Amino acid sequence: MRIAVIGYGGMGGWHCDLIGRIEELELAGIYDILEERREAAHSKGIYAYETLEELLGDDTVELVTVAIPNHLHKDMCIRVMQAAKHVVCEKPVALNHEELQEMIDASHENQVLFTVHQNRRWDEDFRVMKQIYDQGTLGKVFRIESRVHGSRGIPGDWRNKKECGGGMVLDWGVHLLDQIMQMIPEKLVSIYTELSNVTNEECDDGFTVTLKFEHDLTVVVEVGTSNFISLPRWYMLGENGSAVIEDWQLNGKIVMVSDWQNREAVPVVTAAGLTKTMAPRTDETIKEYPLPRIDSDIRDFYRNVVNAIRGKEEQLIKHDEVMRVMKLMEALFESGENNAVITDFEERCKK
């Protein structure tokens, strides 16, 4: 299947490199509004369409990936679909759920596939934690924490402009929230968000959201860009143990109780007293396990797109899943801007 890429920036270049490693795809070329980016592609042996009309008029191209600034996604994707081409859109797919609905409607009207590049579903750290949750390794899970931390603020391009769809909720939040919604099937009961503006007043440069699900499960999702000491990527607490993943290299462990009966504790002496409550368990009452290993191949995203277009598989990144995450991000903004707890999320998703 011949594919073209619109936008030859960082992610556009990444898509081109990935496409080059997928047997089911052939890169027809790229289009970028900037001449220097077209020249950069040409220098790597990639054909660069001189105009968008040239790309859309290429009948050999069945699939187009759109990797341009967030606020331009909707109009570009609809235009490509109106040219009877299937579309992969970079995340976040749109700036609000109304825009997303227009894009979904366009895919139905033009009878083409439309999907979103939620590539972090293939991150191995996420897949490991999902397996631990799904298999009940820790017993009943009552708390999950998912974080990404950096210390460089927001990149100094369109990503720090609100009208362009900048900020960390739309940048990294869309990934982490999508992962949580894929992991947890229970109903979402309440949402409370704190937005941060440490280095940027125009849009959020970080956030912490507390999501409460049915059956007493609390999930904390956090993105920070002024964190010079990063907290663990994942932290999961269950009745029978805990699991931690420190980083994307999957450094971490699982610690589980091995003897519930032995409750003897050696008090910990602090500078101003002692405590038995917070004394660590003795070695004979716990056991440490390595994290499971899961191999993941991001090429499977595009393989699924090709097979879905050919009618061989179901589309993996579904419209209702993307819409649910979009409405969740809108609820985050509403909660953070109004210092309010949102309790009607599930009702919003039914509309």
C-alpha positions in Angstrom: 0.0 0.0 0.0 1.4 3.4 -1.0 1.4 6.0 1.8 2.3 9.7 1.9 3.1 11.8 4.9 1.9 15.4 5.4 4.3 17.3 7.6 8.0 16.6 7.6 9.0 17.8 11.1 10.1 15.6 14.0 7.2 13.2 14.0 6.8 13.3 10.2 10.4 12.2 9.8 9.8 9.5 12.4 6.8 8.2 10.5 8.9 8.1 7.3 11.6 6.1 9.0 9.1 3.7 10.5 7.3 3.2 7.2 10.6 2.3 5.6 10.8 -0.7 7.9 7.3 -2.1 7.1 7.0 -4.5 4.2 3.3 -3.8 3.8 3.9 -0.1 3.0 5.7 1.9 0.4 6.5 5.6 1.0 5.2 7.6 -2.0 6.6 10.9 -0.6 5.9 13.8 1.7 4.4 17.2 1.6 5.4 20.1 3.8 4.4 23.7 3.5 8.0 24.7 4.2 10.4 24.5 1.2 13.4 23.7 3.5 11.6 20.7 4.9 10.8 19.4 1.4 14.5 19.9 0.5 15.4 18.0 3.7 13.3 15.1 2.6 14.7 15.2 -0.9 18.2 15.0 0.5 17.3 11.7 2.1 16.0 10.3 -1.2 12.3 10.9 -0.3 10.1 12.3 -3.0 8.6 15.7 -2.0 5.3 16.8 -3.5 5.5 20.5 -4.4 1.9 21.2 -3.5 -0.8 19.5 -1.4 -2.9 19.3 -4.6 -0.2 17.2 -6.2 -0.3 14.7 -3.3 -4.1 14.6 -3.2 -4.2 14.0 -7.0 -1.8 11.0 -6.8 -4.2 8.1 -7.3 -1.5 5.6 -6.3 -1.6 6.9 -2.8 -4.2 5.1 -0.7 -3.2 6.2 2.8 -2.0 9.5 4.2 -0.4 10.2 7.6 -1.0 13.8 8.9 1.7 15.0 11.2 1.3 18.8 11.5 0.6 21.2 14.4 -2.5 20.1 16.5 -4.8 23.0 15.5 -4.4 22.1 11.8 -5.4 18.5 12.1 -9.2 18.7 11.5 -9.2 20.7 8.3 -6.3 18.8 6.8 -7.7 15.4 7.7 -11.1 16.2 6.3 -9.6 17.5 3.1 -7.6 14.3 2.6 -10.6 12.2 3.3 -12.6 14.2 0.8 -10.0 13.1 -1.7 -11.0 9.5 -1.0 -7.8 8.6 0.9 -7.6 6.8 4.2 -6.1 8.9 7.1 -3.8 8.3 10.1 -3.8 11.5 12.2 -1.2 12.3 14.8 -2.3 12.9 18.4 -4.0 14.8 19.8 -6.4 14.2 17.0 -8.3 17.5 17.5 -8.7 20.4 20.0 -12.1 19.3 21.2 -14.8 16.6 20.8 -16.8 18.7 18.3 -13.9 18.8 15.9 -13.3 15.1 16.4 -16.9 14.4 15.5 -16.6 16.3 12.3 -13.6 14.2 11.4 -15.4 11.0 12.2 -18.4 12.1 10.1 -16.1 12.9 7.2 -14.7 9.3 7.3 -18.2 7.9 7.1 -19.3 10.3 4.4 -16.3 9.4 2.2 -16.2 5.7 3.2 -12.5 5.8 4.2 -10.7 4.6 7.3 -9.8 7.3 9.8 -7.6 6.5 12.9 -5.3 8.1 15.3 -1.6 7.4 16.0 -2.0 6.4 19.7 1.5 4.8 19.6 2.0 4.7 23.3 -0.3 1.7 23.5 2.8 -0.2 22.3 5.1 1.1 25.1 6.5 -1.9 26.9 6.3 -0.3 30.3 2.5 0.2 29.8 2.0 -3.3 28.6 3.9 -4.8 31.6 1.7 -2.8 34.0 -1.4 -3.8 32.2 -0.5 -7.4 32.4 0.2 -7.2 36.1 -3.3 -5.5 36.5 -5.1 -7.9 34.2 -3.7 -11.0 35.8 -4.4 -9.9 39.3 -0.8 -10.4 40.3 -1.0 -8.0 43.3 -4.5 -9.0 44.3 -7.1 -6.2 44.3 -5.4 -3.1 43.0 -6.4 0.1 44.9 -4.0 2.7 43.5 -2.1 3.3 40.3 0.3 6.2 39.6 1.5 7.0 36.1 4.0 9.8 35.6 6.4 11.3 33.0 8.7 14.0 34.3 11.2 16.3 32.5 13.0 19.5 33.4 13.1 21.5 30.2 9.7 23.2 30.2 7.6 23.2 27.0 9.4 23.2 23.6 9.6 26.8 22.3 7.6 26.3 19.1 3.8 26.0 18.5 3.6 23.5 21.4 3.6 26.4 23.9 0.8 28.3 22.3 -2.8 27.6 23.4 -4.4 28.5 20.1 -2.2 25.9 18.4 -3.2 23.1 20.8 -0.1 23.4 23.0 0.3 22.3 26.6 1.0 19.1 28.4 -2.6 17.8 28.7 -2.8 17.6 24.9 0.8 16.6 24.4 1.6 13.8 27.0 -1.7 13.7 28.8 -3.4 12.2 25.7 -1.0 9.3 25.8 -1.2 8.6 29.6 -4.9 8.9 29.8 -5.4 6.7 26.8 -3.3 4.0 28.5 -5.3 4.2 31.7 -8.6 4.0 29.8 -7.3 0.9 28.0 -6.2 -0.7 31.3 -9.2 0.0 33.5 -12.7 -1.1 32.4 -14.5 0.2 35.5 -16.7 3.4 35.4 -14.9 6.7 36.1 -16.6 8.3 39.1 -14.7 11.6 39.6 -12.0 13.8 38.2 -9.9 16.4 39.9 -7.1 18.2 38.2 -4.3 20.6 39.1 -2.8 22.4 36.2 0.6 24.0 36.5 2.0 27.1 34.8 5.6 27.2 36.1 7.3 28.2 32.9 4.4 29.2 30.7 1.4 31.3 31.5 -0.4 30.7 28.2 -1.0 27.0 28.5 -0.3 24.2 31.0 3.2 23.0 31.3 2.2 20.2 33.6 -0.7 18.7 35.5 -1.8 16.2 38.1 -5.1 14.5 37.9 -6.8 12.2 40.4 -9.2 9.8 38.8 -11.5 7.7 41.0 -13.0 4.6 39.5 -15.6 2.2 40.8 -14.6 -0.5 43.3 -12.3 1.9 45.3 -9.6 2.3 42.6 -7.7 5.6 42.5 -5.4 6.6 39.6 -3.0 9.5 39.6 -1.7 10.7 36.3 0.9 13.3 36.3 3.0 15.2 33.7 5.7 17.6 34.8 8.2 19.7 32.9 10.0 21.3 35.8 11.1 18.1 37.7 14.8 17.8 38.2 14.3 14.6 40.1 11.9 12.3 38.3 9.5 10.0 40.3 8.8 6.5 39.0 7.1 6.0 35.7 4.6 3.6 37.2 3.7 2.7 40.8 0.9 0.1 41.5 -0.5 -0.9 44.9 -2.5 -4.0 45.5 -3.7 -5.8 48.6 -0.9 -8.4 48.3 2.0 -6.4 47.1 3.4 -3.4 45.1 5.0 -3.0 41.6 7.2 -0.2 40.4 8.7 0.7 37.0 11.3 3.4 37.4 11.8 4.4 33.8 11.3 3.5 30.1 14.2 1.0 30.3 11.9 -1.1 32.6 14.0 -0.9 35.7 11.8 -2.0 38.5 10.4 -4.9 40.6 7.4 -6.5 42.2 7.4 -7.0 46.0 4.7 -9.3 47.5 3.8 -10.6 50.9 4.8 -14.2 51.5 3.8 -14.6 55.1 0.6 -12.8 56.4 0.8 -14.3 59.9 4.2 -13.0 60.9 3.5 -9.4 61.9 6.5 -8.8 64.2 8.3 -5.6 63.4 11.6 -4.1 64.4 10.9 -0.5 65.3 12.6 2.2 63.3 14.3 4.8 65.4 14.1 8.3 64.0 15.7 11.5 65.2 12.7 12.3 67.4 11.3 8.9 68.3 10.5 5.5 67.0 7.8 3.9 64.9 6.6 0.3 64.5 3.8 1.2 62.0 6.3 2.3 59.3 8.9 -0.3 60.1 9.8 -2.3 57.0 8.7 -5.9 56.7 11.3 -8.5 57.6 12.9 -10.5 54.8 11.1 -13.7 55.6 7.7 -12.1 55.1 8.1 -10.7 51.6 9.4 -11.9 48.3 10.8 -9.8 45.4 10.1 -10.8 41.8 11.4 -9.3 38.5 9.0 -7.6 36.2 7.6 -9.6 33.4 9.0 -8.9 30.0 6.8 -8.2 27.0 8.2 -7.7 23.5 6.3 -5.0 21.5 6.6 -3.9 17.9 5.3 -0.5 17.0 5.1 -1.6 13.3 2.0 -3.5 14.3 0.1 -0.2 14.4 0.5 0.4 10.6 0.1 -3.3 9.9 -3.3 -3.1 11.5 -4.2 0.0 9.6 -3.4 -1.8 6.3 -5.3 -4.9 7.3 -8.3 -2.9 8.4 -8.4 -1.1 5.1 -8.2 -4.4 3.3 -11.0 -5.8 5.5 -8.8 -8.4 7.2 -8.8 -7.0 10.7 -10.8 -4.7 13.0 -9.4 -1.2 13.4 -7.4 -1.2 16.7 -7.6 2.5 17.6 -11.4 3.0 17.6 -13.4 6.2 17.2 -15.3 5.7 20.5 -12.0 5.2 22.4 -10.5 8.4 21.0 -13.7 10.3 21.7 -13.7 9.1 25.3 -10.2 10.3 25.8 -10.9 13.6 24.1 -13.9 14.2 26.5 -11.7 13.2 29.4 -9.1 15.9 28.5 -11.9 18.4 28.3 -13.0 17.4 31.8 -9.4 17.8 33.0 -9.3 21.4 31.7 -12.7 22.2 33.2 -11.6 20.8 36.6 -8.3 22.5 36.7 -9.5 25.9 35.5 -12.5 26.0 37.9 -10.9 24.1 40.8 -13.8 21.7 40.7 -14.4 18.0 40.9 -16.1 16.5 37.8 -18.6 13.8 38.7 -20.7 13.4 35.5 -18.0 12.1 33.1 -19.8 8.9 32.2 -23.0 10.9 31.4 -21.0 13.2 29.1 -19.7 10.2 27.2 -23.2 9.1 26.4 -24.1 12.3 24.6 
